[in-house]
Amino acid sequence: MTLQGAINKTFCLLLLLCLSGAYIWSKAQSDPGVAMGWAVGGMIVGVIFYAITFFKPQWSAITGTGYAIAEGLVLGAVSAMYETQFHGIVLQAVMLTVGVLLAMLGLYTTRIVQPTQKFILGVGAATGGILLVYVVTWVLGFFHINVPYIYGNGMVGIGFSIFVVIVAALNLIINFGIIEHGVANRAPKFMEWYSGFGLLVTLIWLYLEILTLLAKLANRRD
């Protein structure tokens, strides 16, 4: 595993994500229904590829590629939906995501923030807590039970979204650490794909959370 190799694989996955997203974005302009169908399919396929990649990192060159393409379909449709409601919000979300990525990379490379054991445990616990909230609200949704406040555009909902964005951003530090550790310890070549896959997962999460936060703020202004 080399640093340049990891960078190349990450860009490759990002390119596939963007191309897939651009395709479904164009579809959504003419037929939103069809686009959402692709998005649901992409979500299902993406979860399957995610699970396979998590348990079989040796296959990440193939499964990570499949995940990037599948999630591109989801992001393209979701982004088109938000753009219809709030013109210009997607560009803002993309720019903020890139900005956060560069800021976290700067903090990491200057050693201001490092993924120490305590840092990883703290961010991991926060990430697990957020995931638990998502799962609980998803399950309750089947019983038509809505969790108040956190998904609204009130102060609690906005505060929750800001917290999630911060946690997602801190996960980037862990991703950078995994890449550096892998290079330093001469990890197997497939780890270039696997580390790129991990970074892609975090960036997708960060982008969606920023998009949600911007939508909440836009709704609050209306």
Order of alpha helices (4+ residues) and beta strands (2+ residues): alpha-alpha-alpha-alpha-alpha-alpha-alpha
